[in-house]
């Protein structure tokens, strides 16, 4: 299966209302980060100039992609990756703060979320280097692992500056950037005085207020199926962010074995546990995005234990012989009815 940059691993679908009717909304949309974005605003909200707002959103997304993309060779991230210097390097405040938050999530998850995983992602064919047709050798995996480790990266965002103590350390913010972009758009809408909206980029969501029917935003969590689209459950939320990570739709098969895009840096290999998807509800989409990836790497037992102990609102869907079993943390309490 071909990998696209930043494409959502699980699409968390929007349902405009519980009954399926869709009152009038203003929708702004477009392409970014290898996927699509959509902003929905109830028509009764006052948007002074929708055309100007679309331009501002497009410019913001272009800037973020030009900062964080591994697919753009002269992005700020790519230029940092190319540099073999182990000295402090000046970077933008936006880049530094994004890396700093990512490193905090790495530490919290014991390295399950690691933005230096890029060499392994590329080796297994899920990065910009192209699609793999067979698993790499043990020697290749060990060589890539020698370049991986979030502890080799430091930030000083007061300057702002960053440095790496391995010349060929490689940063990949793919499991953070979409959520971060969602948060920045939400901030822009807040600055416009909008009180009701939903922002979505490739399945990462953040909502405020109510939908056009004056109800909580209804968000459908997909069943983690390889070849079908089916709703598992619906949660009703406001003033929250949602992200999902899964092991399906982004994988390849070789010799009757399936290899997921979710790489565990502790082994250098795709995960092999039974966890199919994790959905996280949080205050920000960037945190939800990164934490969903971390919990997906940790698996059904370690992931559930970490999420429970840290008060993270998470829903785990685990493959069993009878189908999917659902496990939720105590913090996973939707604000409205579920179906």
Secondary structure, DSSP 4 states (H G I P E B T S, - for coil): ----TT--SS--EEESSTTS----EEEEEEEETTEEEEEEEETTS--S-HHHHHHHHHHHHHHHHHHH-SSSTTSHHHHHHH----S-EE--HHHHHHHHHHHHHHHHTTTSS-TTTHHHHHHTT-BTTB--SSPPPHHHHHHHHTT--GGGEEEETTTTEEEESSTT-----HHHHHHHHHHHHHHHHHHTT--SEEEEETTEEEEES--TTSSPEEEEEEP--SS---EEEEEEESSEEEEEEESSSSEEEETTEEEES-EETTTTEE--SSEEEEEEEESSHHHHHHHHHHHHHHHHHHHHHHHHHTT-EEEEEEEETTEEEEEE-TT---SS---
